[in-house]
Amino acid sequence: MGTRSINHMIFASVYPHYVNKAEKKNRTKAEVDTIICWLTGYTHENLQKQIDTKVDFETFFHQAPQLHKNAIKITGVICGYRIEEIEDPLMKKVRYLDKLIDELAKGKAMEKILRQ
């Protein structure tokens, strides 16, 4: 599943793609940031620091204050993989984020995306 390459991929290089995907569907960068902060426990300020320092995904998730307790409610298929069946912890977190951004781009309400 390409875990090694994801581990060392720079989060800041993927982040603009998340924002672009959302904005193409009339969603906002602020909504993307809210989703990322919800999932990882970062504040908006600390999220920006992670982007500015160009950490890789492994470091990004390792330094995250706390994965949201409702992250386990993120299920379904993303990039051809069923999230519930992904065994690698980092890959699962990356796919959680991918799934949330997909839901945002598909017009899902923020309350549902954030599993409230």
Sequence and secondary structure as in RCSB ss.txt:
>XXXX:A:sequence
MGTRSINHMIFASVYPHYVNKAEKKNRTKAEVDTIICWLTGYTHENLQKQIDTKVDFETFFHQAPQLHKNAIKIT
GVICGYRIEEIEDPLMKKVRYLDKLIDELAKGKAMEKILRQ
>XXXX:A:secstr
  HHHHHHSBHHHHHHHHHHHHHHTT  HHHHHHHHHHHH   HHHHHHHHHTT BHHHHHHS S   GGGGG  
SEETTEEGGG   HHHHHHHHHHHHHHHHHTT  HHHHTT 
